[in-house]
Amino acid sequence: VQLQASGGGLVQPGGSLRLSCRVSGPFDTITVLGWWRQAPGTQRELIAALTEFTNTGYAHSVMGRFAISIDCAANTMYFQMNSLKPEDTAIYYCYVDIGHQRYWGQGTLVTVSS
């Protein structure tokens, strides 16, 4: 199983970005998918998770601004990020849980700066 993340870049405060994460390879049922991020000098933090394609949870810091969506036909999940702030600057990692195994994307850098 491989995850390919893309869509990061430089954006001004208040702007938007959409990250993508395509899952490839033979795999069984995905039970959980979502996004973590790691800002410079900090630990990686969980910011969004979709459980069994029904229950979505978001960290307080991104609630109301970021949203997960999925395209099952394309084996791709998206992460729409709106109203971006400088403190959202981080490397963003997608992940999926398949059975008891967690798989990670390679990370995509988001920089929010004027």
N, C-alpha and C positions, 0 to 999 in steps of 0.2 A: 504494500500500500504506500502510495506517495501522495504528498500534498504539495501543490504548487501555488504559492501566494503571489499576488501582484497588486498593483494599484497605488502603492505608496508614492510619496513625493513631497514637494514643497508647496505649502498653501498659506495664504494670509489668514490672520485671525478673522473668524466669522465665516470662513469659507467652508467648502464641503469636499469630501473625497469618498470614493467607493472602492473598498478593497474586495478582491476576489480570491477565492481559494478553491482550486479544482482538485478533486480526489480521483486518483487513478489506481488501476491495479485490481486484481480480484479481491473482493471483500464481501463479508456477510453483512449483517444488519448494523448500521450505525445507530448507537443508542444516545450518544451525546455529541454535540459539535459546538464550537464556539471560538472565542478569541481571548487571548491574553495579550498583555503588552509589558514592555520593560523600558522605563525611562532611564536616562543616564544616571548612574549612581544609586539606583533603586533595585528592589527585588521585582521579579516578574509578578504581575497581578492579573487575576481573572477579571475580565470586564463584561463578558457576555457568554451565555450558554443557552442552547436550545436542547431540551431533553425529550427524546422520543418524538420529535417533530411537533410537539404540542405545547410544552411549557417553556417559556423564555424568561430568563432572569438577567438583569443588568446591574453592574456596580452603580452605586449612587452617583459617582462622579460622571457617568455617561448617560444616565437614565434621562429619557426624553430627547436626547440629541443623536444617539446612535441606535441602529436597528439591524438585526440579522434577517436575512431572507435566503431562501434556497431555491435552486432550480434542479429538481431531481433528474430530469432528462439529461442535463448537462453535467451531473455530479459536481455541481458547483455551489458554494455558499458565498454570499455577499455580505459586506458590512458597510452600510451606509452611515457615514459620519458627517453630521451637520453642525453648524455653529461651533466650529473648531476653535480651541483655545491654545495658547502657547504651552500650557501644562499638559496638553494631549500629545506633545512631541514624545515619540517613543518608537521602538521597534515593535511591530504588531505581529503576533504569531497565531495562526489558525491551528486548530486541533480537532481530531475526532476520536471518539472512543468506540472501539469495535470489540465486543466481548470485554475481556479484562485488559485489553491492550490499548494504549494511547499512542496516537501518531501525530507528529507535528509537521507543520510547514516550516520553511526555511526562514521566515521572518521578512517583513517589508517595512522600510523606514518611512515614518511620517514625521515631517517637520512643519510646525506651525510657527511662522515668523513673518514679520512685516519687513 
